Amino acid sequence: MSIVKTHAIPLYWTDVSNTSRIVTWLTAHFGKISTAIKGDQRKNSLFRGQYDHFSTSELLFYDRTERGTHIAKECSMLHPRPVFRTDWRACAAAGYIAALFAKTTPRHGHEPGRFELFEEMLGYAEEYGRYPAFLAWFDLKFAEFQGQAVLLEDAGQGSGVGGQGSEDSYLRPAKRFSAEHGGLINPGYAREHRIPSTPMAPEALALLIEWQQAPTPENVPATPCNPAFLRQIEHALEKFVTWQFDLPPHIRRTASGILHYA
């Protein structure tokens, strides 16, 4: 067995005995992998304090790609991200981010930029994750990375997906959001074909377009936002993430609820 080294962030772990566990990581060079850590829960374990949720560690492991679960050899903490230990709203946002990456990342399939995006989004969550609008911005950016960008710009100015393209429909913004179609659709088309869709006020659509175009979430929390429009956006994106990424809806709903909790 060869020993390999990479940067890694834990996605989740499972205890397999009183002393050992299997940790599933997103790594910089090997995609999503699982490693067995023997004796991890002993008091004198060298792994204690060297990895944690949402933290980046340097991981050395015995490569057992052809034989089963890898075996961790060493681990050392690089970026602990302590904010998530004290800011429970930011921690909820980070948990949602990790859940979406865990769900959409194939095992042993390295995808350039995925690990870097994960680190970048966790970094943003440290600073902006406590704001409900941050999750909407993250959903939009993650969808772009996945090649499934939410359809807003063209549809918002014209007839939308499935529209007839008449002069009247071109001048009137579409106000229905369909998770199945990946964004806005023409209201008449939705009615005609009985497509499940979510009402989208023009003001909510304008916010979505603005956040989709924002390269960072820096100004997103400061955007004036009627709570009713934010609820529309969250409802639409919850359905989008559920349909497009097969993520159970309660995961986003729970994170959003925590961020709204006063």
C-alpha beads as a LAMMPS data file, in Angstrom:
LAMMPS data file: protein, C-alpha beads

262 atoms
261 bonds

1 atom types
1 bond types

-500.0 500.0 xlo xhi
-500.0 500.0 ylo yhi
-500.0 500.0 zlo zhi

Masses

1 110.0

Atoms # bond

1 1 1 0.000 0.000 0.000
2 1 1 1.282 3.444 -0.882
3 1 1 1.036 6.395 1.497
4 1 1 -0.492 9.552 0.021
5 1 1 -0.949 13.057 1.406
6 1 1 -3.625 15.625 0.727
7 1 1 -5.594 18.446 2.287
8 1 1 -9.012 17.297 3.476
9 1 1 -12.180 18.512 5.188
10 1 1 -14.427 16.042 7.053
11 1 1 -17.934 15.711 5.636
12 1 1 -19.224 13.267 8.264
13 1 1 -18.074 10.296 10.318
14 1 1 -19.442 7.065 11.773
15 1 1 -18.291 5.290 14.915
16 1 1 -17.626 1.623 14.168
17 1 1 -16.487 0.566 17.648
18 1 1 -15.830 2.057 21.061
19 1 1 -12.465 3.319 19.869
20 1 1 -12.511 3.568 16.053
21 1 1 -14.480 5.419 13.419
22 1 1 -14.711 5.911 9.670
23 1 1 -14.386 9.506 8.477
24 1 1 -15.586 10.605 5.056
25 1 1 -13.640 13.549 3.662
26 1 1 -13.657 15.886 0.720
27 1 1 -10.018 16.030 -0.371
28 1 1 -8.033 18.332 -2.604
29 1 1 -6.672 15.558 -4.860
30 1 1 -8.853 12.453 -4.515
31 1 1 -12.431 13.712 -4.292
32 1 1 -14.642 12.148 -1.627
33 1 1 -12.972 9.297 0.249
34 1 1 -13.440 7.406 3.508
35 1 1 -10.661 6.472 5.915
36 1 1 -10.712 4.191 8.907
37 1 1 -9.098 5.769 11.963
38 1 1 -8.201 3.038 14.420
39 1 1 -8.125 3.972 18.090
40 1 1 -9.355 7.458 17.257
41 1 1 -11.472 7.768 20.400
42 1 1 -8.788 6.727 22.846
43 1 1 -7.557 9.478 25.156
44 1 1 -3.998 9.214 23.865
45 1 1 -4.942 9.094 20.165
46 1 1 -2.672 11.183 17.937
47 1 1 -5.750 12.137 15.898
48 1 1 -7.490 13.910 18.788
49 1 1 -7.957 17.610 17.967
50 1 1 -6.402 17.188 14.523
51 1 1 -9.658 17.209 12.549
52 1 1 -13.173 18.509 13.078
53 1 1 -16.285 19.480 11.150
54 1 1 -15.623 22.367 8.737
55 1 1 -11.863 22.349 9.445
56 1 1 -9.084 21.751 6.924
57 1 1 -6.437 19.169 7.857
58 1 1 -3.429 17.607 6.210
59 1 1 -4.221 13.916 5.890
60 1 1 -1.845 11.030 5.281
61 1 1 -3.436 7.679 4.511
62 1 1 -2.691 4.242 3.139
63 1 1 -4.233 4.049 -0.306
64 1 1 -6.505 1.001 -0.524
65 1 1 -8.508 2.014 -3.589
66 1 1 -8.551 -1.548 -4.921
67 1 1 -9.190 -3.203 -1.567
68 1 1 -11.732 -1.082 0.315
69 1 1 -11.653 1.700 2.889
70 1 1 -8.420 3.649 3.190
71 1 1 -6.569 3.650 6.503
72 1 1 -5.558 6.980 8.028
73 1 1 -1.922 7.215 9.099
74 1 1 -1.526 10.797 10.310
75 1 1 -3.574 13.966 10.477
76 1 1 -2.720 17.529 11.435
77 1 1 -5.034 20.525 11.699
78 1 1 -4.315 23.395 9.300
79 1 1 -7.380 25.677 9.473
80 1 1 -9.626 25.055 12.500
81 1 1 -12.218 27.757 11.663
82 1 1 -13.115 28.382 15.325
83 1 1 -15.995 30.722 14.429
84 1 1 -18.233 27.699 13.920
85 1 1 -17.723 26.689 17.554
86 1 1 -19.182 29.939 18.901
87 1 1 -21.519 31.319 16.208
88 1 1 -24.354 28.791 15.961
89 1 1 -26.005 30.565 13.018
90 1 1 -22.801 30.445 10.996
91 1 1 -22.414 26.808 12.053
92 1 1 -25.892 26.028 10.674
93 1 1 -24.931 27.586 7.337
94 1 1 -21.691 25.581 7.257
95 1 1 -23.632 22.403 8.037
96 1 1 -25.919 23.008 5.069
97 1 1 -22.942 23.701 2.795
98 1 1 -21.229 20.490 3.911
99 1 1 -24.427 18.470 3.421
100 1 1 -24.818 19.713 -0.155
101 1 1 -21.194 18.963 -1.012
102 1 1 -21.474 15.523 0.588
103 1 1 -24.602 14.731 -1.420
104 1 1 -23.305 15.862 -4.806
105 1 1 -19.672 14.704 -4.706
106 1 1 -19.004 11.230 -6.178
107 1 1 -16.605 8.907 -4.407
108 1 1 -13.037 8.682 -5.702
109 1 1 -13.854 11.162 -8.455
110 1 1 -11.536 14.159 -8.365
111 1 1 -13.153 17.262 -9.817
112 1 1 -10.876 20.307 -10.210
113 1 1 -12.059 23.246 -8.181
114 1 1 -14.550 21.405 -5.954
115 1 1 -12.374 21.282 -2.849
116 1 1 -11.302 24.896 -3.407
117 1 1 -14.945 25.952 -3.694
118 1 1 -15.774 24.110 -0.472
119 1 1 -13.008 25.942 1.382
120 1 1 -14.039 29.260 -0.149
121 1 1 -17.691 28.845 0.851
122 1 1 -16.781 27.822 4.398
123 1 1 -14.626 30.935 4.582
124 1 1 -17.541 33.100 3.513
125 1 1 -19.823 31.310 5.987
126 1 1 -17.486 32.291 8.817
127 1 1 -18.174 35.957 8.091
128 1 1 -21.618 36.031 6.469
129 1 1 -23.205 32.685 7.320
130 1 1 -25.316 34.139 10.113
131 1 1 -27.452 36.053 7.580
132 1 1 -30.418 34.224 5.971
133 1 1 -29.739 35.753 2.541
134 1 1 -26.297 34.121 2.515
135 1 1 -27.835 30.696 1.904
136 1 1 -29.616 32.015 -1.188
137 1 1 -26.372 33.462 -2.542
138 1 1 -24.592 30.179 -1.849
139 1 1 -27.294 28.134 -3.608
140 1 1 -26.962 30.300 -6.711
141 1 1 -23.161 30.002 -6.794
142 1 1 -23.190 26.278 -6.114
143 1 1 -25.698 25.712 -8.921
144 1 1 -23.393 27.602 -11.300
145 1 1 -20.452 25.405 -10.307
146 1 1 -22.550 22.306 -10.928
147 1 1 -23.411 23.546 -14.413
148 1 1 -27.048 23.992 -13.383
149 1 1 -27.248 27.757 -12.988
150 1 1 -30.694 28.967 -11.954
151 1 1 -32.412 30.472 -15.023
152 1 1 -33.217 34.068 -14.146
153 1 1 -31.728 36.681 -16.436
154 1 1 -33.205 35.858 -19.847
155 1 1 -36.403 34.420 -18.453
156 1 1 -36.918 37.443 -16.258
157 1 1 -36.850 39.762 -19.272
158 1 1 -38.782 37.643 -21.697
159 1 1 -41.281 34.861 -21.862
160 1 1 -39.307 32.408 -19.745
161 1 1 -38.679 28.722 -20.352
162 1 1 -41.507 27.325 -22.415
163 1 1 -42.947 30.757 -23.200
164 1 1 -44.625 31.570 -26.483
165 1 1 -42.525 34.677 -27.104
166 1 1 -45.426 36.997 -27.951
167 1 1 -44.873 40.727 -27.730
168 1 1 -47.069 40.951 -24.639
169 1 1 -45.263 38.121 -22.836
170 1 1 -41.907 39.599 -23.804
171 1 1 -42.761 42.845 -22.046
172 1 1 -44.212 41.170 -18.963
173 1 1 -41.667 39.446 -16.634
174 1 1 -42.330 35.803 -15.838
175 1 1 -43.350 35.303 -12.215
176 1 1 -43.403 31.525 -11.765
177 1 1 -40.426 29.483 -10.603
178 1 1 -40.209 25.821 -11.536
179 1 1 -37.604 23.644 -9.832
180 1 1 -38.083 20.975 -12.492
181 1 1 -37.315 23.463 -15.289
182 1 1 -34.394 25.011 -13.398
183 1 1 -35.791 28.517 -13.040
184 1 1 -38.461 30.859 -14.302
185 1 1 -41.182 29.750 -16.672
186 1 1 -44.002 31.594 -18.374
187 1 1 -47.107 31.664 -16.142
188 1 1 -49.410 30.752 -19.018
189 1 1 -47.209 27.824 -19.979
190 1 1 -47.191 26.626 -16.354
191 1 1 -50.993 26.736 -16.219
192 1 1 -51.470 25.094 -19.597
193 1 1 -49.201 22.149 -18.795
194 1 1 -49.997 22.023 -15.067
195 1 1 -46.370 22.418 -14.104
196 1 1 -45.760 22.723 -10.344
197 1 1 -44.291 26.170 -9.804
198 1 1 -43.774 28.760 -7.104
199 1 1 -45.071 32.362 -7.353
200 1 1 -42.239 34.849 -7.705
201 1 1 -42.860 38.552 -7.126
202 1 1 -40.892 40.931 -9.388
203 1 1 -39.141 42.308 -6.304
204 1 1 -38.031 38.816 -5.257
205 1 1 -36.834 38.114 -8.791
206 1 1 -34.815 41.331 -8.790
207 1 1 -33.104 40.222 -5.580
208 1 1 -32.284 36.809 -7.030
209 1 1 -30.757 38.368 -10.139
210 1 1 -28.714 40.798 -8.046
211 1 1 -27.404 38.009 -5.796
212 1 1 -26.661 35.717 -8.715
213 1 1 -24.483 38.422 -10.251
214 1 1 -22.662 39.194 -6.984
215 1 1 -19.196 37.538 -7.034
216 1 1 -19.043 37.512 -3.220
217 1 1 -21.677 37.709 -0.468
218 1 1 -20.126 40.873 0.948
219 1 1 -23.052 43.150 0.080
220 1 1 -25.824 40.541 0.201
221 1 1 -26.720 40.971 3.915
222 1 1 -27.017 44.745 3.431
223 1 1 -29.479 44.453 0.547
224 1 1 -32.889 45.877 1.583
225 1 1 -35.165 42.848 1.609
226 1 1 -38.812 42.487 2.533
227 1 1 -39.156 39.293 4.661
228 1 1 -42.024 38.137 2.446
229 1 1 -39.808 38.266 -0.648
230 1 1 -37.009 36.429 1.154
231 1 1 -39.470 33.675 2.095
232 1 1 -40.476 33.369 -1.574
233 1 1 -36.839 33.057 -2.564
234 1 1 -36.099 30.467 0.113
235 1 1 -39.158 28.420 -0.832
236 1 1 -38.159 28.439 -4.506
237 1 1 -34.524 27.541 -3.839
238 1 1 -35.476 24.794 -1.398
239 1 1 -37.509 23.168 -4.167
240 1 1 -34.687 23.754 -6.678
241 1 1 -32.045 22.107 -4.470
242 1 1 -34.386 19.204 -3.700
243 1 1 -35.161 18.574 -7.366
244 1 1 -31.770 19.254 -8.950
245 1 1 -29.457 17.789 -6.286
246 1 1 -31.730 15.270 -4.571
247 1 1 -31.068 16.825 -1.174
248 1 1 -33.822 16.135 1.395
249 1 1 -35.768 19.404 1.831
250 1 1 -35.582 19.376 5.624
251 1 1 -31.813 20.014 5.497
252 1 1 -32.105 23.450 3.924
253 1 1 -35.316 24.198 5.793
254 1 1 -33.637 23.491 9.127
255 1 1 -30.606 25.654 8.340
256 1 1 -32.827 28.491 7.164
257 1 1 -34.992 28.219 10.268
258 1 1 -31.951 28.512 12.524
259 1 1 -30.737 31.600 10.675
260 1 1 -34.143 33.236 11.103
261 1 1 -34.370 32.340 14.779
262 1 1 -34.320 35.510 16.873

Bonds

1 1 1 2
2 1 2 3
3 1 3 4
4 1 4 5
5 1 5 6
6 1 6 7
7 1 7 8
8 1 8 9
9 1 9 10
10 1 10 11
11 1 11 12
12 1 12 13
13 1 13 14
14 1 14 15
15 1 15 16
16 1 16 17
17 1 17 18
18 1 18 19
19 1 19 20
20 1 20 21
21 1 21 22
22 1 22 23
23 1 23 24
24 1 24 25
25 1 25 26
26 1 26 27
27 1 27 28
28 1 28 29
29 1 29 30
30 1 30 31
31 1 31 32
32 1 32 33
33 1 33 34
34 1 34 35
35 1 35 36
36 1 36 37
37 1 37 38
38 1 38 39
39 1 39 40
40 1 40 41
41 1 41 42
42 1 42 43
43 1 43 44
44 1 44 45
45 1 45 46
46 1 46 47
47 1 47 48
48 1 48 49
49 1 49 50
50 1 50 51
51 1 51 52
52 1 52 53
53 1 53 54
54 1 54 55
55 1 55 56
56 1 56 57
57 1 57 58
58 1 58 59
59 1 59 60
60 1 60 61
61 1 61 62
62 1 62 63
63 1 63 64
64 1 64 65
65 1 65 66
66 1 66 67
67 1 67 68
68 1 68 69
69 1 69 70
70 1 70 71
71 1 71 72
72 1 72 73
73 1 73 74
74 1 74 75
75 1 75 76
76 1 76 77
77 1 77 78
78 1 78 79
79 1 79 80
80 1 80 81
81 1 81 82
82 1 82 83
83 1 83 84
84 1 84 85
85 1 85 86
86 1 86 87
87 1 87 88
88 1 88 89
89 1 89 90
90 1 90 91
91 1 91 92
92 1 92 93
93 1 93 94
94 1 94 95
95 1 95 96
96 1 96 97
97 1 97 98
98 1 98 99
99 1 99 100
100 1 100 101
101 1 101 102
102 1 102 103
103 1 103 104
104 1 104 105
105 1 105 106
106 1 106 107
107 1 107 108
108 1 108 109
109 1 109 110
110 1 110 111
111 1 111 112
112 1 112 113
113 1 113 114
114 1 114 115
115 1 115 116
116 1 116 117
117 1 117 118
118 1 118 119
119 1 119 120
120 1 120 121
121 1 121 122
122 1 122 123
123 1 123 124
124 1 124 125
125 1 125 126
126 1 126 127
127 1 127 128
128 1 128 129
129 1 129 130
130 1 130 131
131 1 131 132
132 1 132 133
133 1 133 134
134 1 134 135
135 1 135 136
136 1 136 137
137 1 137 138
138 1 138 139
139 1 139 140
140 1 140 141
141 1 141 142
142 1 142 143
143 1 143 144
144 1 144 145
145 1 145 146
146 1 146 147
147 1 147 148
148 1 148 149
149 1 149 150
150 1 150 151
151 1 151 152
152 1 152 153
153 1 153 154
154 1 154 155
155 1 155 156
156 1 156 157
157 1 157 158
158 1 158 159
159 1 159 160
160 1 160 161
161 1 161 162
162 1 162 163
163 1 163 164
164 1 164 165
165 1 165 166
166 1 166 167
167 1 167 168
168 1 168 169
169 1 169 170
170 1 170 171
171 1 171 172
172 1 172 173
173 1 173 174
174 1 174 175
175 1 175 176
176 1 176 177
177 1 177 178
178 1 178 179
179 1 179 180
180 1 180 181
181 1 181 182
182 1 182 183
183 1 183 184
184 1 184 185
185 1 185 186
186 1 186 187
187 1 187 188
188 1 188 189
189 1 189 190
190 1 190 191
191 1 191 192
192 1 192 193
193 1 193 194
194 1 194 195
195 1 195 196
196 1 196 197
197 1 197 198
198 1 198 199
199 1 199 200
200 1 200 201
201 1 201 202
202 1 202 203
203 1 203 204
204 1 204 205
205 1 205 206
206 1 206 207
207 1 207 208
208 1 208 209
209 1 209 210
210 1 210 211
211 1 211 212
212 1 212 213
213 1 213 214
214 1 214 215
215 1 215 216
216 1 216 217
217 1 217 218
218 1 218 219
219 1 219 220
220 1 220 221
221 1 221 222
222 1 222 223
223 1 223 224
224 1 224 225
225 1 225 226
226 1 226 227
227 1 227 228
228 1 228 229
229 1 229 230
230 1 230 231
231 1 231 232
232 1 232 233
233 1 233 234
234 1 234 235
235 1 235 236
236 1 236 237
237 1 237 238
238 1 238 239
239 1 239 240
240 1 240 241
241 1 241 242
242 1 242 243
243 1 243 244
244 1 244 245
245 1 245 246
246 1 246 247
247 1 247 248
248 1 248 249
249 1 249 250
250 1 250 251
251 1 251 252
252 1 252 253
253 1 253 254
254 1 254 255
255 1 255 256
256 1 256 257
257 1 257 258
258 1 258 259
259 1 259 260
260 1 260 261
261 1 261 262
